[in-house]
Amino acid sequence: MTDAARQILLVILLLGLAGISLELWLLNHVEDAYMLIPLVLNAAAFIAAGLVAMRPSLATVRLFQGVMVLLLISAVLGMWLHFQVNMEFQLEMDPQLSGLALFRKAIVAKTPPAMAPGAMLQLSLIGLAYTFMHPALSREGKR
């Protein structure tokens, strides 16, 4: 991968993280500890991205990869939590719902949007793509 392609991926990642962080803040996504996880991980991703961009080494690339994996895990967990909340709400509204009808209602609910955390999943994959065959990994591996 060229340095230019790697830099483009990092810029896309940072713009996406900034956008999601702003949206979460504007939506007041801070009501409990679970809601703070994406904001904290986004901040950690900004820090890790700065470190890997300014001082690329095996340690900073591995740190960055670790944060991206945490983002990925939190995105999957976030989709599950959003879906669970939607299912509970739908069951409160109509206790007779079950099976595919319940799934359909829960997955398309507007609040909280069940698939919204998927954007963080995509960003984490962009971050991991940034580290694919990173020069710091090959330099360190030759020692």
Number of C-alpha atoms within 10 A of each C-alpha: 12 9 11 9 11 18 13 13 19 23 14 14 23 19 13 18 23 16 12 20 19 13 12 16 13 10 9 11 17 15 8 8 9 14 14 16 18 24 20 13 18 22 15 18 25 17 14 21 25 16 17 21 15 10 13 17 19 18 15 19 25 17 18 25 24 15 23 26 17 19 27 22 14 21 24 17 15 23 19 15 16 21 23 16 17 24 21 14 16 19 16 11 10 11 11 10 15 14 7 9 10 18 15 12 18 24 18 14 18 12 12 17 16 21 18 15 22 17 15 24 22 16 24 25 18 19 26 20 16 22 21 14 10 18 17 18 17 12 11 11 9 6 5
